[in-house]
Amino acid sequence: MGKILRYFLAVLPAALYSLTGCNTTGCLQNQSSVPLAGFFASSTDESIRVDSLCIFGIGAPNDSSLISGTAASMVYLPLRSSASETSFCIRYLQKALDFPEFNDTISIGYTSEPKFVSEECGAMYCYNIDTVAHTCHFIDSVSVLEPYIDNIDVMRLKIYFRTTADDDTPEEDDNESDEPHL
């Protein structure tokens, strides 16, 4: 009986230590600082869904598409922590618009800074948007709602598109516009 008790007393602290050493909660926080951009009509400031889009990062590793041929009303635009600018190409895949000369580009200039989150989660990068430049084929403008990008999942950018609804105003009916519309 003494051997069993000694064995039990020797194993008990190791078992208790291993139970307290396991942290099952881990990191439950979102560690991605990715700006969310919403799509809006330039004439009404209403959210719109743009059909048949392809959006990809210019010079992105593996040239992967963020959106590939589907309709969307918003998109996450991941920034590179190792760069000070990231550019994205927007292709319009509708039959009459699927020409390279109609592609739009958005370039976001920013500074990145590492931020310690916690022991379990480690560190992540946060960004501060300095500049946004874009072409104007179908994009009318881009506004930055909040320049500081962290891991909180809220809309940070609004991309305003010229839409056919923009042509419905009487003053534009008299003046033929050469600008393309979605």
N, C-alpha and C positions, 0 to 999 in steps of 0.2 A: 504494500500500500504506500509506503514511503517513496518508492521509486516512481510510482504514478503521480503522486503529489508533487515531487520535485520536477518531473517532466512537465506537468501541467503548469507549474509556476514559471518554468523556463520558457514555455511556448506562449503563455498568456500575454506577456508584454509585447512580444513580436507581433502577435495577432492584433492586439489593440493598436499598435503603431501603424501597421499596414492599413487598418480601417480608417484611421485619422489621416493618413498620408494620401488617400485617394480623394480627390476633389471631383465629384461628379457634376458639379455645376458648370465648370469650364467657362469659356468665353461665349456669352450669349448675345453680345452686342454686335451690331452691324459695324464692320471695320472698313467698309468701302466708302470713300468720299468721292461720289460720282454726281456731277450736276445733272438734274432732271430738267429737260427743256420741253415746254408745251408748245403746241401749234395753234395759232390764232389767225382770224381773218383781220387784215389790216383796216378794213373799213368799219368793222363792228366791234372789234376787240372780243369777239366770242370765240370760244374754243372750237376748233374744226378738226375733222379727221381727213387726212390727205391720203388718197388712194394710190396704190402701186408705187411705193417708195423703196429705194435702196439707199441706205446710209452707211458709209464706212469711213474709218479713219485713214487719212492720207499718210502713207508711210508706216502704217500700223503693222506690227508683227503678224505674219500669216495673212495679211489683208482680209481679215474676217469682217463680215457685214454686221452692223448693229441691227439693221432692219433689212430684210431681203425680199422685196416684191410684195409686201403686204401693206394694208392700210394702217395708219397710226395717228394718234392724236398727241403723242409725246414720245420722247426717246431719252435714254440715259447717254450722256456723252462723256466717256471716260477720259481723263487727262493723264498724261505721263509724268510721273514724279521726276524723271531724269531730264525733262525738257522744260523750257519756259513758254512754249507755244505748242498747241495741238490743233490740227486742221481736220475738218470733216467734209466729205463730198456728199451732196444730196443729188441722186439721180431720180428723175421722174419717169417711170416706166409705162405710163399711159401711151397708147399707140401714137397719138399725134405729138407727143412731147419727148419721146425716147431718142433724143439726139444729144451728143456730147456738148454742143453749144448751149443747151438749156440747163446743164448741170450747175448747181449752186455750190459755193464753198463757204464754210464758216470757219474762221480762225480765232482761237481763244488764246490770248496772252495772259500769263499768270505767274505767280511765285508759289512755290511749294515749301511746306515746312513739316518736318516730322512732329508728331504729337504722341506722347506717352499716354496710353489709355488706362491700363492696369497690368498687374502681374500676370493675370490669366490671358488677357487679350494682347498684351505687348504694345507695339506702336503702330500708327497708321499715318498716312500723309493727309494734310489738309491743304487747301489751295485758296489763294486770294486772286480773283480775276481783276486784271489791270485793263485789258482792252478786248474788244470783240470787233472783228472786221468780217464783212461778208460781200458776196457778189449780189447782184440785184436782178437776176433773171425772173425768178418767181418770188424770191424773198424781198419783202418791202423794207423790213427793219428787224433788228434784234435788240431786245431790252434785257438788262441785267437786273433782276429783282433783288438779289442779295449776292454781293461779290464774294463773301466768305463761304467756301464749300467745305462742309464737314460731313459726318456720317448721318446727319438727320435727313430723312427722306422727304424733302419738300421741293417744289418747283423753284429753280433758281434763275432760269432763262425763259423768255417768251420769244418765239420766232413768229413774226408776222408775215403771212403770205398774201399776195394779191390773188383774189379769187374772182370767179365770174360774178359773184354777188356784188363786187365792187363796180361792175359795169351797169348795175341797175339804177344808178342815180341819173336823173334827167339831164344834168349838165354834161355828163360824160357821153350820153347818147348822141349829142350833137357833135362832139369832138371825137373822131376816130383815134384810138390809142394804138400805137405800135407795140406797146409793152405786152408780153405774154401774161396770161392768167391761168390759174389752175381751175 
